[in-house]
Structures are given as structure tokens and as C-alpha cells.
């Protein structure tokens, strides 16, 4: 992120960071009405003037802004000499270098200036939150990077070679020289940037025309929402507004096991092969074995001299976990109700994603989005230990439900309704109302499971533990 000039109000700096984080993770949906400045102001709780200034400062960073305002050429940027408008054709992050290449186009696409500007702002926002400005302190020697053609229109960042602000200004200017159509900044690029924003953009390798089918499919629909697997607790080191989406090796194993139990029908007592998990996840056997020992310590696997097995479980075990999660959640919601509203921004964004998934995604997507919303509330509570406990309980209850092969996901519409009411109560400081809705939500889930398997789940036990 570019440093702010001396004297700029800190509230504007905070607004810049918040808005950049929202835009960077929007993906192709950045062009929808949900990302207008008015909607962003409502979503973030910022004033519309702060939000509008933030969008302008992100899209046209300090060097451009001070040399004549939005659209003006930067004083220290190279002149552009193309008679044709540009398209963004390559975006590569190869630590410690970022290369963004543009090329002139002769054929013209449909001009949609507002949508183009939203997409351009999303690209700038991804750079804003990447943390690359601090790479100079991290730079290490490595293999030589392949050179780029000198005839192309390229913005390149290498720590210590050009100021970060100049690089941002160069990218902004090149975007300003683009054709003002969505085709100039494709959905596939926006999708990659959104997915990698929490990783500091490491791993982005996008070249126009070379997108794989897996990269194109999620972003082919401009309103498509991609929901990541239930994430680790905590926030990104680069921005407190970005979720930390990396999964540890142990969590990767837990996720893979849950999917195997769902897809392949693993049953209690089945053995889990270390070598098979190593091949599936691409991790070395020692790492897999260490992770599986951790899962055994957490009660998700059984360890013996003969290896690892799926544990034998009962409905009482699941009810026990649900009751524990219910009560930790109550503590979290009471704490959230006393937090300032800006702390709840990630939860509000997660609720927006859930709402979108409920309209377009699958039942599984809705379940993942619901869990992300709940964990964001846990993170917003300010209770570190409770947030960690809540996350661990969530991983365990999902694993146990998978082992018992039950479909416990309620309808997406109910998820959205319950979560919206919980967040509204928390935002208004009505802690007891939030707790009441949370209790009802968990109660409905357990009663649903009890109806599916009355011989497995003891409704009376749940009643005694939950009250």
C-alpha cells in the first residue's frame, strides 16, 4: 500500500484500506450494483464521501493524483505512443517481481465505461493490499527471471529498482489508456486476483488466451461467487480486513478426509493410508504423518501402532460437540455486541457472500459460506481463545457428521435469514436477541438430524445440554 502524504486524516487511511480489501476480493462481481460507492458505504459503515475518495485514491494513487488528478499522466511515468487502446494481457507475480503487461488492440469491444472503471479499480486494489511495497526488506537471491519484451507496454515492480508509488502510478496510467470495455480487464484475471488477495498475490500467473478451463469456469458468469473451503482462523498479515485463507497441512488433511468420507463412504474403523493421503495432497509422507498425529490428538482420528483409523462415533458425541459450540457461540455473540461496528465488517462481507451463494450456488457452497460468516463473527469478538475453540469445534463437528453420513445442511434461505437476523441484533447491541436466534439455529440443526436418525440422536440429551 502506498504511504499517505503527511497530514492526511487517519480516518481516510483506514477507509482506503477497508475499501481496497473489499474491492480486491470482489472478483468479477465488482461490476455489479453491490460494489457501487453507495453500496460500499452502506456495507462498510463509512460515509459516502470517504468511500468515494477511497475509490479515487485506489484507482488513481498519490503520484497521479498530485500531478493533475484522475486520468492525468504521471509526471514520472513513461509516455505512451500507441494509436490504439490497450488491453491487459498478462499479470504475473514471481517473487520478488510483479509484471503487468498491456498490448494495443485494433478490434473494438462494446464500450462500458462504468464497468471498466470498476474492474480497473479492482486490479489497483489487489496491488494495494498485496503487501509488495514491503518486499524490499524480504528480498532474497533466487533464479533469474525471464525478461519481458521491451516493445510491450509493461509495468514492472522489483524492490529497490523503482519506488512502489511510481509502479502504482504506471499501472494506473496504463489502465487509463485501455479500451473502456470489460474485455480490457477480463473476469478470469479478476477471479485469480480475488482468490490470491489473502496470499499477497503470490501464485498469480495469468496470460490472456492461456487460461485453463478450471480458471475460466468459476468466472464465466460475472455474478458467480466462489466459496473457499472453511478457512483457518485469523486475519491476513497484510491487511486486517482480509481473511487469512491459507490452510495448514493438518487442516488440508482434515478437509481431504472429510471429502473422502462424503464421496467414498469411509466408515468408522476404516484405516487411512499415509501414502495415499501424501499422493492426493502432494505433501511428503512425514508432513502427512505429523498432521494425522495432530488430528488424532484432536480426536478426529485414532492412532495406533498399526496406523490411523476413522474413530467409532455415536450420536451422543455429535450432540456433545453441538452443545459445546452452542455455548462458545453465545459467549462470542455477547462480546460481538459490544464491539465497534467497523470490527464487524468482515462478517458483513461474509453475509453478502452467503446471500449471493444462496441465489446462485449449491447447498454445499451455502454451508461453507455460512461457516465463514460464523467464524468471522468469532474473529470480530476480540476473544482470541474463544475464536480458536469455536474453529476447532467446527472442524470436529463437520468431520463427525461426515463420518455418520448425514445431510445436516438446512435450506440456504434459512441460513441467510438466520444469519441476517443474528448480525442485525449484534450490530444494534442486542446481545440477548442474537443469542436467542443462535440457540434456535443450532436447535433446528440438531432436531433435523434427530428426525433423520432418531435411533442415533437422543433429543432429550440435547435438551438437557443446550438449556
C-alpha positions in Angstrom: 0.0 0.0 0.0 1.3 3.4 -0.8 2.2 5.7 2.1 -0.2 8.6 2.7 1.1 12.1 2.5 1.8 13.8 5.8 -1.3 15.4 7.3 -3.9 13.1 5.6 -6.5 12.2 8.2 -6.1 8.7 9.6 -9.8 8.0 9.0 -9.2 8.4 5.3 -6.3 6.0 5.5 -8.5 3.4 7.3 -11.2 3.9 4.7 -8.7 3.4 1.9 -7.6 0.1 3.4 -11.1 -1.1 4.0 -12.4 -0.2 0.6 -9.3 -1.7 -1.1 -9.8 -5.0 0.7 -13.5 -5.1 -0.4 -12.7 -4.4 -4.0 -9.7 -6.7 -4.1 -11.8 -9.7 -3.0 -14.8 -8.9 -5.1 -13.7 -10.7 -8.2 -15.9 -10.5 -11.3 -18.8 -9.3 -9.1 -17.1 -5.9 -8.7 -19.2 -4.7 -11.7 -22.5 -5.4 -10.0 -24.5 -2.8 -8.1 -23.3 -4.3 -4.8 -20.0 -2.5 -5.4 -21.2 1.0 -6.2 -19.8 3.7 -3.9 -23.2 4.0 -2.3 -23.4 0.2 -1.7 -19.8 0.2 -0.4 -20.6 2.9 2.0 -23.6 1.0 3.3 -21.6 -2.2 3.6 -18.6 -0.7 5.4 -20.4 1.8 7.5 -18.2 4.6 6.1 -19.6 7.9 4.8 -20.1 8.0 1.0 -17.6 10.9 0.8 -14.9 8.8 2.5 -15.8 5.8 0.3 -15.7 7.8 -2.9 -12.4 9.4 -2.0 -11.0 5.9 -1.2 -12.0 4.5 -4.5 -10.4 7.5 -6.3 -7.2 7.2 -4.3 -7.0 3.5 -5.0 -7.7 3.8 -8.7 -5.5 6.9 -9.2 -2.8 6.7 -6.5 -0.8 9.6 -5.0 1.6 10.2 -7.8 -1.1 10.6 -10.4 -3.4 12.4 -8.0 -0.8 15.0 -7.3 0.2 15.6 -10.9 -3.2 16.6 -12.1 -5.9 14.3 -10.7 -7.6 11.2 -12.1 -6.7 10.5 -15.7 -3.8 12.9 -15.8 -0.4 11.4 -16.8 2.0 10.9 -14.0 5.0 13.2 -14.1 7.5 10.4 -13.8 5.7 7.8 -16.0 6.8 6.9 -19.4 4.8 8.4 -22.3 2.5 6.1 -24.2 2.7 6.2 -28.0 0.1 3.7 -29.1 -2.6 4.9 -31.6 -4.8 2.1 -30.4 -6.3 1.5 -27.0 -4.8 -1.2 -24.8 -5.9 -4.4 -23.2 -4.4 -6.0 -20.1 -2.8 -9.2 -21.5 -0.5 -10.6 -18.7 -0.3 -10.4 -14.9 2.5 -12.4 -13.2 3.7 -12.4 -9.7 7.2 -14.1 -9.4 8.7 -13.0 -6.1 10.3 -10.6 -5.9 8.8 -9.2 -9.1 5.4 -8.2 -10.3 4.9 -7.8 -14.1 1.8 -6.4 -15.7 1.8 -6.2 -19.5 -0.6 -4.4 -21.8 -0.9 -4.5 -25.6 -2.7 -2.4 -28.2 -5.8 -3.8 -29.9 -7.3 -3.0 -33.3 -10.7 -4.6 -32.9 -13.1 -2.8 -30.6 -15.4 -4.3 -28.0 -18.6 -2.9 -26.5 -17.7 0.2 -24.5 -19.0 0.2 -20.9 -17.0 2.9 -19.0 -18.5 2.3 -15.6 -18.0 -1.4 -15.6 -14.4 -1.0 -16.9 -13.6 1.5 -14.2 -14.9 -0.9 -11.5 -12.7 -3.6 -12.9 -9.7 -1.3 -13.2 -10.2 -0.3 -9.5 -10.3 -4.0 -8.5 -6.9 -4.5 -10.2 -5.4 -1.5 -8.4 -7.0 -2.6 -5.1 -5.3 -6.1 -5.4 -1.9 -4.3 -5.7 -2.9 -2.0 -2.8 -3.5 -4.9 -0.3 -0.7 -7.2 -1.7 2.0 -6.0 0.8 4.5 -5.9 -2.1 5.7 -2.5 -1.0 7.5 -4.2 1.9 9.2 -6.8 -0.2 12.4 -4.8 -0.2 13.0 -6.0 3.3 12.4 -9.6 2.4 14.2 -9.8 -0.9 16.4 -12.9 -1.3 18.6 -14.1 -4.1 16.9 -16.5 -6.4 16.9 -17.7 -10.0 16.9 -15.1 -12.8 13.6 -14.0 -14.1 12.9 -14.3 -17.8 13.0 -10.9 -19.5 9.9 -9.2 -20.9 9.7 -7.7 -24.4 10.8 -4.1 -24.4 8.3 -3.3 -27.1 5.3 -4.1 -24.9 3.6 -1.7 -22.5 4.8 -3.1 -19.2 4.6 -2.0 -15.6 7.2 -3.9 -13.5 7.9 -3.8 -9.8 11.2 -5.1 -8.4 12.1 -4.0 -4.9 14.8 -1.3 -4.8 14.7 -0.6 -8.5 11.7 1.8 -8.7 9.6 3.4 -6.0 6.4 1.5 -5.2 4.3 4.7 -5.8 5.8 5.1 -9.2 4.9 1.5 -10.1 1.3 2.0 -8.9 1.1 5.2 -11.0 2.4 3.4 -14.0 -0.2 0.7 -13.7 -2.9 3.3 -13.2 -1.8 5.2 -16.3 -1.8 2.0 -18.4 -5.3 1.2 -17.3 -6.4 4.7 -18.2 -5.0 4.1 -21.7 -7.1 0.9 -22.0 -10.2 0.4 -24.1 -13.1 1.3 -21.8 -14.7 -2.1 -22.1 -14.9 -5.2 -19.8 -12.8 -7.1 -22.3 -9.8 -4.9 -21.4 -9.8 -6.5 -17.9 -11.3 -10.0 -18.2 -13.2 -11.8 -15.5 -10.7 -14.6 -15.3 -8.0 -12.2 -14.1 -10.3 -10.7 -11.5 -11.1 -14.1 -10.2 -7.4 -15.1 -9.8 -6.7 -11.8 -8.1 -9.6 -12.2 -5.7 -8.6 -15.8 -4.8 -5.0 -14.8 -4.2 -5.6 -11.5 -2.4 -5.1 -13.1 1.0 -1.9 -14.6 -0.1 -0.3 -11.3 -1.2 -1.0 -12.3 -4.9 1.7 -15.0 -4.7 1.0 -17.6 -7.4 -0.9 -15.3 -9.8 0.1 -16.4 -13.4 -2.5 -15.0 -15.8 -1.9 -14.7 -19.5 -4.7 -13.7 -21.9 -5.8 -16.7 -24.0 -3.9 -19.2 -21.9 -6.5 -19.6 -19.1 -7.2 -23.2 -18.2 -10.7 -24.5 -18.1 -10.6 -24.5 -14.3 -9.7 -20.8 -14.3 -12.4 -19.8 -16.8 -15.3 -21.8 -15.4 -15.7 -20.1 -12.0 -15.6 -16.6 -13.5 -17.5 -17.1 -16.7 -20.6 -15.8 -15.1 -19.9 -12.2 -13.9 -22.1 -12.8 -10.8 -20.6 -16.1 -9.9 -19.4 -16.4 -6.3 -16.6 -18.9 -5.5 -16.7 -20.0 -1.9 -13.4 -21.3 -0.4 -13.2 -24.3 1.9 -13.8 -23.4 5.6 -10.8 -21.2 6.4 -8.2 -21.1 9.2 -9.0 -18.6 12.0 -7.1 -15.3 11.9 -6.6 -12.3 9.6 -4.1 -11.7 6.9 -0.7 -10.3 8.0 -1.0 -7.8 5.1 -4.4 -6.3 5.9 -6.6 -6.8 9.0 -9.6 -6.6 6.7 -8.5 -9.6 4.6 -9.3 -13.1 5.9 -6.3 -15.5 6.2 -7.3 -18.2 3.7 -4.2 -20.4 3.9 -4.9 -23.9 5.3 -2.2 -25.7 7.4 -1.1 -29.1 6.4 -3.2 -30.6 9.2 -6.3 -28.7 8.0 -5.7 -29.8 4.4 -5.7 -33.4 5.6 -8.9 -32.8 7.6 -10.6 -31.3 4.6 -9.4 -34.2 2.3 -10.6 -36.8 4.8 -14.0 -35.2 5.1 -14.4 -35.1 1.3 -13.3 -38.8 1.1 -15.8 -39.7 3.7 -18.5 -37.9 1.8 -17.6 -39.1 -1.7 -16.2 -42.6 -1.0 -18.1 -43.7 2.1 -15.3 -44.1 4.6 -16.9 -45.7 7.7 -15.9 -45.7 11.4 -13.0 -48.0 11.9 -11.6 -47.7 8.3 -7.9 -47.3 8.0 -6.4 -44.2 6.4 -3.3 -44.7 4.3 -0.5 -42.1 4.9 1.0 -42.8 1.4 -2.4 -42.4 -0.3 -3.0 -39.0 1.5 0.5 -38.0 0.6 -0.1 -38.6 -3.1 -3.5 -37.0 -3.0 -2.4 -33.7 -1.3 1.1 -33.5 -2.8 2.7 -33.4 0.6 5.6 -35.5 1.8 4.7 -38.6 4.0 6.4 -37.1 7.0 4.3 -34.0 6.9 1.2 -36.1 6.4 2.1 -38.3 9.3 2.7 -35.3 11.6 -0.7 -33.8 10.5 -2.5 -37.0 11.1 -1.0 -37.3 14.6 -2.3 -33.9 15.3 -5.8 -35.0 14.1 -5.5 -38.0 16.4 -4.7 -35.7 19.3 -7.8 -33.7 18.5 -10.0 -36.8 18.4 -10.6 -36.7 14.7 -8.5 -39.9 14.1 -7.5 -42.9 16.1 -3.7 -43.6 16.2 -2.2 -47.0 17.0 0.9 -49.0 16.1 -0.9 -50.2 13.0 -1.6 -46.7 11.7 -4.6 -44.4 11.7 -8.3 -45.2 11.6 -11.6 -43.3 11.5 -12.9 -43.2 15.0 -16.1 -45.0 16.2 -18.7 -42.4 16.9 -22.1 -42.1 18.4 -24.9 -39.5 18.1 -24.0 -38.5 21.7 -20.6 -37.4 20.5 -22.1 -35.1 17.9 -24.6 -33.7 20.4 -21.8 -33.1 22.8 -19.9 -31.1 20.2 -23.0 -29.1 19.1 -23.7 -28.2 22.8 -20.1 -27.0 23.3 -20.2 -25.0 20.1 -23.6 -23.5 21.1 -22.2 -22.2 24.4 -19.0 -20.9 22.9 -21.0 -19.2 20.2 -23.2 -17.5 22.9 -20.0 -16.0 24.5 -18.8 -14.8 21.2 -22.1 -13.1 20.3 -22.3 -11.3 23.6 -18.7 -10.0 23.0 -19.5 -9.0 19.4 -22.5 -6.9 20.6 -20.1 -4.7 22.5 -17.6 -4.2 19.6 -17.5 -1.1 17.4 -19.3 -1.6 14.1 -16.2 -1.4 11.9 -14.9 -4.6 13.6 -17.9 -6.4 12.1 -17.0 -5.5 8.5 -15.6 -9.0 7.6 -18.8 -10.6 9.0 -20.9 -8.2 6.9 -18.9 -9.1 3.8 -19.3 -12.8 4.6 -23.0 -12.4 4.9 -23.1 -10.7 1.5 -21.3 -13.7 0.0 -23.7 -16.1 1.6 -26.6 -14.1 0.2 -25.1 -14.3 -3.3 -24.4 -18.1 -2.9 -28.0 -18.7 -1.7 -29.2 -17.3 -5.0 -26.7 -19.0 -7.4 -24.6 -21.6 -5.6 -25.1 -25.1 -4.4 -26.2 -26.3 -1.0 -22.5 -27.1 -0.2 -21.5 -23.6 -1.2 -24.1 -22.2 1.1 -22.9 -24.3 4.0 -19.3 -23.2 3.5 -20.4 -19.5 3.3 -22.4 -19.9 6.5 -19.4 -21.3 8.4 -17.2 -18.5 7.1 -19.8 -15.9 8.4 -19.8 -17.6 11.8 -16.1 -17.7 12.0 -15.9 -14.0 11.0 -18.1 -13.2 14.0 -15.8 -15.2 16.2 -12.8 -13.2 14.9 -14.7 -9.9 15.5 -15.4 -10.8 19.1 -11.9 -9.9 20.2 -11.8 -13.2 22.2 -8.8 -15.0 20.8 -9.2 -18.2 22.8 -12.9 -18.5 22.1 -12.4 -17.9 18.4 -9.8 -20.7 18.3 -12.1 -23.0 20.3 -15.0 -22.2 18.0 -13.0 -23.0 14.9 -11.7 -26.3 16.4 -15.2 -27.3 17.4 -16.5 -26.5 13.9 -13.8 -28.7 12.2 -14.7 -31.6 14.6 -18.5 -31.4 14.2 -18.2 -31.4 10.4 -15.9 -34.4 10.5 -18.2 -36.3 12.8 -21.3 -35.5 10.7 -19.4 -36.7 7.6 -18.4 -40.0 9.3 -22.1 -40.6 10.2 -23.0 -39.7 6.6 -25.8 -37.3 7.4 -27.0 -34.3 5.4 -27.4 -31.7 8.1 -27.4 -28.5 5.9 -30.6 -26.6 6.1 -32.1 -24.7 3.2 -29.9 -21.8 2.0 -32.8 -19.4 2.5 -33.0 -20.3 6.2 -29.2 -19.8 6.6 -29.4 -16.3 5.1 -32.5 -15.4 7.2 -30.9 -16.6 10.5 -27.5 -15.1 9.8 -29.0 -11.7 8.8 -31.1 -11.6 12.0 -28.0 -12.5 14.1 -25.9 -9.8 12.5 -28.6 -7.2 12.8 -29.0 -7.9 16.5 -25.2 -7.8 17.1 -24.9 -4.5 15.1 -27.6 -3.0 17.3 -26.1 -4.2 20.5 -29.0 -6.6 21.3 -26.8 -9.4 22.6 -29.7 -11.5 24.1 -31.6 -11.4 20.9 -28.5 -12.6 18.9 -28.0 -15.4 21.4 -31.7 -16.4 21.2 -31.5 -16.7 17.4 -28.2 -18.5 17.5 -29.7 -21.0 20.0 -32.7 -21.6 17.8 -30.4 -22.1 14.7 -28.4 -24.8 16.5 -31.6 -26.3 17.9 -33.1 -26.6 14.4 -29.9 -28.3 13.1 -29.9 -31.0 15.8 -33.6 -31.6 15.6 -33.2 -32.1 11.9 -30.5 -34.7 12.4 -32.6 -36.4 15.1 -35.5 -36.6 12.7 -33.2 -38.2 10.1 -31.7 -40.8 12.5 -34.0 -41.0 15.7 -32.1 -44.1 16.9 -28.8 -42.3 16.7 -29.5 -38.8 18.2 -31.1 -38.5 21.7 -33.2 -35.4 21.6 -33.5 -35.5 25.4 -29.7 -35.3 25.8 -29.6 -32.3 23.5 -32.4 -30.6 25.5 -30.5 -31.1 28.8 -27.2 -29.9 27.4 -28.5 -26.9 25.5 -30.6 -25.4 28.2 
